[in-house]
Amino acid sequence: MTVTRAKTSPAGTDAAQPPKSDGNRLSDDQVREVLKLIRGADSIELKVTVPVDQHRAAIQGLPMDPVEATPRQVYFFDTPDLALNRAGIVVRARRTQGGRGDTVIKLRPVAPDDLPASLRRQADFNVEVDVLPGGFVCSASFKGRSTGQKVRDAAAGALPLKQLFSKTQREFYRDHAPNGLALDDLVPLGPTFLLKARFDVKLGIKRRTTQSLVAEVWFYPDGTRILELSTKCPPADAFTVAAEARTYLIEQGLRLDGEQQTKTKTALEFYAGGLAVATSAPTNGNGTGVNGV
């Protein structure tokens, strides 16, 4: 099945970039494009990255309880040179506390109106527009369920990767992956450990609207941290929720003008870079690296 790609993408992908914005605000051209996309989307997710020097203030100042945060491990699967990322495909699996697991095959960017009706009718298929300061992307995602142990086994090579994904997910992957690149050819990138907390806030001038926000802190092995705040809403409410959520966060003393870092891009580049270093390390003649590894 053929899916026509939209001409927009977030910063950090190798696909065509959207029109430039003025700082961290969407440009007029971008706003017009977002309006077109959300009319055909199932949901909208609004995201913002909190500057590192404000992580402590955000965690202490927002009505969330870090002790109640849910731990997760995230694995991405790609080639060492990120061939899937260049093709606009994300293959991801997650482990969540309690033995649960989930998977997704994601394609981006896409044009919602060009997606086949047969796909849109699938219960596990979702079209979502992610909007962050200065950028946006429309994605098509096929979601699946697994167990935490199966995800762990697949990442360790004890289970063929394709067995993590449903038949419809595998078909979706085959339709859009580069020719000759099977799921079992991919390598695990990760895991990345994260904490996820959900909390409710009151938005609007009279604080009558309750909106659920999510905070995710991603911890990368080199000490890098990303704190992202996000919220989902129906397409019709996107601009109202965006304005009210932005106002709320600014009132809490958070700066929203910092550099926006995407969690996926950071993870892919970090682990792919590690693979490149490992494969290029000089050996000592017995097949091991100079440090014996």
C-alpha positions as CSV (number, residue, x, y, z in Angstrom):
1,M,0.0,0.0,0.0
2,T,1.3,3.5,-0.8
3,V,1.4,6.3,1.7
4,T,2.1,9.8,0.5
5,R,4.5,11.7,2.8
6,A,3.7,15.2,4.0
7,K,6.3,17.8,3.4
8,T,6.8,18.5,7.1
9,S,9.0,17.0,9.7
10,P,10.4,17.9,13.2
11,A,13.9,19.1,13.7
12,G,16.2,16.1,13.9
13,T,14.9,13.9,11.1
14,D,16.5,13.6,7.7
15,A,13.3,14.3,5.9
16,A,12.4,17.7,4.4
17,Q,12.2,20.5,7.0
18,P,9.1,22.6,7.5
19,P,9.2,26.4,6.7
20,K,11.4,28.2,9.2
21,S,9.8,29.7,12.2
22,D,10.6,32.9,14.1
23,G,12.5,31.6,17.1
24,N,10.5,29.0,18.9
25,R,7.1,30.1,17.6
26,L,5.4,28.6,14.5
27,S,5.6,30.8,11.4
28,D,2.4,31.8,9.6
29,D,3.2,29.2,6.9
30,Q,3.7,26.5,9.6
31,V,0.4,27.4,11.3
32,R,-1.4,27.0,8.0
33,E,0.2,23.6,7.4
34,V,-0.6,22.5,11.0
35,L,-4.3,23.5,10.4
36,K,-4.4,21.3,7.3
37,L,-2.8,18.3,9.1
38,I,-4.9,18.4,12.2
39,R,-8.1,18.2,10.2
40,G,-7.2,14.7,9.2
41,A,-5.5,13.6,12.4
42,D,-6.8,11.4,15.2
43,S,-5.0,13.3,18.0
44,I,-2.6,16.1,18.7
45,E,0.3,16.0,21.1
46,L,1.8,19.2,22.3
47,K,5.4,19.0,23.5
48,V,8.1,21.2,25.0
49,T,11.6,20.4,26.2
50,V,12.6,22.1,29.5
51,P,16.1,23.6,29.7
52,V,18.5,21.5,31.8
53,D,19.0,24.3,34.3
54,Q,15.3,24.3,35.0
55,H,14.8,20.6,35.5
56,R,14.9,20.8,39.3
57,A,12.5,23.8,39.4
58,A,10.1,22.0,37.1
59,I,10.0,18.8,39.1
60,Q,9.6,20.7,42.3
61,G,7.2,23.4,41.1
62,L,4.8,21.4,39.0
63,P,2.1,19.3,40.8
64,M,3.8,15.9,40.1
65,D,5.1,13.4,42.6
66,P,8.5,12.0,41.4
67,V,8.2,9.0,43.8
68,E,5.1,7.9,41.9
69,A,6.8,8.1,38.5
70,T,6.7,5.0,36.3
71,P,10.1,3.6,35.3
72,R,10.5,2.4,31.6
73,Q,13.2,1.2,29.3
74,V,13.1,2.1,25.7
75,Y,14.8,0.3,22.8
76,F,14.9,1.6,19.2
77,F,15.9,-0.7,16.4
78,D,17.7,0.4,13.3
79,T,20.8,-0.2,11.3
80,P,24.2,1.1,12.6
81,D,24.0,3.9,10.0
82,L,20.4,4.7,10.8
83,A,18.9,3.7,7.5
84,L,15.4,3.5,8.9
85,N,15.7,7.0,10.4
86,R,16.7,8.4,7.1
87,A,13.6,6.7,5.5
88,G,11.3,8.2,8.1
89,I,10.6,5.0,10.0
90,V,10.9,4.4,13.7
91,V,10.8,0.9,15.2
92,R,10.5,1.0,19.0
93,A,9.8,-1.3,21.9
94,R,9.3,-0.4,25.6
95,R,9.4,-2.2,28.9
96,T,7.3,-0.9,31.7
97,Q,7.3,-1.6,35.4
98,G,5.1,-4.6,36.2
99,G,6.1,-6.8,33.3
100,R,4.3,-4.9,30.6
101,G,5.7,-4.1,27.1
102,D,4.5,-2.3,24.0
103,T,5.8,-1.8,20.5
104,V,5.3,0.6,17.6
105,I,6.1,0.9,13.9
106,K,6.0,4.6,13.1
107,L,6.1,6.4,9.7
108,R,6.8,10.1,9.4
109,P,6.0,12.5,8.0
110,V,2.7,11.6,6.4
111,A,-0.2,13.3,4.8
112,P,-3.4,12.1,6.7
113,D,-5.7,12.5,3.6
114,D,-3.5,10.2,1.6
115,L,-3.5,7.3,4.0
116,P,-5.6,4.3,2.8
117,A,-9.0,4.0,4.5
118,S,-8.2,0.3,5.3
119,L,-5.4,1.6,7.5
120,R,-7.4,4.3,9.2
121,R,-10.0,1.7,10.2
122,Q,-7.5,-0.4,12.1
123,A,-8.0,-0.1,15.9
124,D,-4.2,0.0,16.6
125,F,-3.5,2.5,13.9
126,N,-3.2,6.2,14.8
127,V,-2.4,9.4,13.0
128,E,-1.0,12.1,15.3
129,V,0.4,15.6,14.9
130,D,3.2,16.4,17.3
131,V,3.7,20.1,17.8
132,L,6.6,21.6,19.7
133,P,8.0,25.2,19.8
134,G,9.1,26.0,16.3
135,G,8.2,22.7,14.6
136,F,5.8,19.9,14.0
137,V,5.4,16.5,12.4
138,C,2.5,14.2,11.4
139,S,3.1,10.6,12.1
140,A,1.3,7.3,11.4
141,S,1.7,4.7,14.0
142,F,0.9,1.0,14.3
143,K,0.9,0.1,17.9
144,G,1.2,-3.4,19.5
145,R,1.3,-5.1,22.9
146,S,4.0,-7.4,24.2
147,T,5.6,-8.3,27.5
148,G,8.6,-6.8,29.1
149,Q,10.4,-10.1,29.0
150,K,9.9,-10.5,25.3
151,V,11.2,-7.0,24.6
152,R,14.3,-7.8,26.8
153,D,14.8,-11.2,25.0
154,A,14.5,-9.6,21.5
155,A,17.0,-6.9,22.4
156,A,19.4,-9.5,23.7
157,G,19.1,-11.6,20.5
158,A,17.3,-14.5,22.3
159,L,14.1,-13.9,20.3
160,P,13.8,-12.9,16.7
161,L,12.8,-9.3,16.5
162,K,9.9,-9.9,14.2
163,Q,8.2,-12.0,16.9
164,L,7.7,-8.8,18.9
165,F,5.4,-7.3,16.3
166,S,1.9,-8.2,15.1
167,K,1.1,-9.3,11.6
168,T,-0.3,-5.9,10.6
169,Q,2.7,-4.2,12.1
170,R,5.1,-6.4,10.1
171,E,3.1,-5.7,6.9
172,F,3.2,-2.0,7.6
173,Y,7.0,-2.2,8.1
174,R,7.5,-4.2,4.9
175,D,5.5,-1.7,2.9
176,H,7.7,1.2,3.9
177,A,11.2,-0.1,4.9
178,P,14.1,0.2,2.5
179,N,14.2,-2.7,0.1
180,G,15.9,-5.8,1.5
181,L,16.0,-4.6,5.1
182,A,14.0,-7.0,7.3
183,L,13.1,-6.5,10.9
184,D,15.5,-9.2,12.0
185,D,18.4,-7.3,10.3
186,L,18.0,-4.4,12.7
187,V,20.2,-3.9,15.8
188,P,19.0,-2.7,19.2
189,L,19.8,0.9,20.1
190,G,19.5,1.3,23.9
191,P,18.1,0.8,26.3
192,T,17.4,4.3,27.5
193,F,16.0,4.5,31.0
194,L,13.2,7.0,31.7
195,L,10.7,8.1,34.4
196,K,7.2,9.0,33.4
197,A,4.8,11.0,35.6
198,R,1.3,12.1,34.8
199,F,-0.4,15.0,36.6
200,D,-3.5,17.2,36.2
201,V,-3.5,21.0,36.1
202,K,-6.2,23.7,35.8
203,L,-6.0,25.8,32.6
204,G,-7.8,28.8,31.3
205,I,-8.3,32.3,32.8
206,K,-10.8,31.0,35.4
207,R,-8.9,27.7,35.9
208,R,-11.9,25.6,35.2
209,T,-10.5,23.3,32.6
210,T,-8.6,20.2,33.8
211,Q,-5.8,19.0,31.5
212,S,-3.6,16.0,32.0
213,L,0.1,16.7,31.5
214,V,2.9,14.1,31.2
215,A,6.5,14.6,32.3
216,E,9.2,12.3,31.0
217,V,12.8,12.4,32.1
218,W,15.1,10.4,29.8
219,F,18.5,9.5,31.2
220,Y,21.2,8.7,28.6
221,P,24.4,6.8,29.5
222,D,26.7,9.8,29.0
223,G,24.8,11.8,31.7
224,T,22.6,13.7,29.3
225,R,19.1,14.3,30.5
226,I,16.0,15.4,28.6
227,L,12.9,16.6,30.4
228,E,9.9,16.8,28.2
229,L,6.4,18.0,29.1
230,S,3.5,17.0,26.9
231,T,-0.2,16.8,26.7
232,K,-2.7,15.3,24.2
233,C,-5.9,16.8,23.0
234,P,-8.5,16.4,20.3
235,P,-7.6,18.2,17.0
236,A,-10.4,20.7,17.4
237,D,-8.9,21.9,20.8
238,A,-5.3,22.1,19.7
239,F,-4.7,25.8,19.6
240,T,-6.8,26.6,22.7
241,V,-4.9,23.9,24.8
242,A,-1.6,25.0,23.4
243,A,-2.1,28.7,24.3
244,E,-3.5,27.8,27.8
245,A,-0.8,25.2,28.6
246,R,1.9,27.6,27.5
247,T,0.5,30.4,29.7
248,Y,0.3,28.0,32.6
249,L,3.9,26.8,32.3
250,I,5.2,30.4,32.0
251,E,3.3,31.3,35.1
252,Q,5.1,28.5,36.9
253,G,8.4,30.2,36.0
254,L,9.5,27.9,33.2
255,R,11.3,29.2,30.1
256,L,9.9,27.8,26.9
257,D,12.5,29.4,24.6
258,G,15.3,26.8,25.1
259,E,16.6,24.5,22.4
260,Q,14.1,21.8,21.6
261,Q,15.7,18.3,21.8
262,T,13.7,15.3,20.5
263,K,14.1,12.1,22.6
264,T,14.2,9.8,19.7
265,K,16.8,11.7,17.7
266,T,19.0,12.0,20.8
267,A,18.8,8.3,21.5
268,L,19.4,7.2,17.9
269,E,22.4,9.4,17.5
270,F,23.9,8.5,20.8
271,Y,23.7,4.7,20.4
272,A,24.5,4.7,16.7
273,G,27.6,6.8,17.5
274,G,28.6,4.2,20.1
275,L,28.3,1.4,17.5
276,A,30.4,3.3,15.1
277,V,33.2,3.7,17.7
278,A,33.0,0.1,18.7
279,T,33.3,-1.2,15.1
280,S,36.1,1.1,14.3
281,A,38.2,0.5,17.4
282,P,41.7,-1.0,16.7
283,T,42.2,-4.5,17.8
284,N,45.2,-6.1,19.5
285,G,45.5,-9.1,17.1
286,N,43.2,-11.5,18.9
287,G,39.9,-10.0,17.8
288,T,39.4,-7.9,20.9
289,G,39.8,-4.1,21.2
290,V,42.9,-2.5,22.5
291,N,41.3,-2.4,26.0
292,G,40.5,-6.1,25.8
293,V,36.7,-5.7,25.0
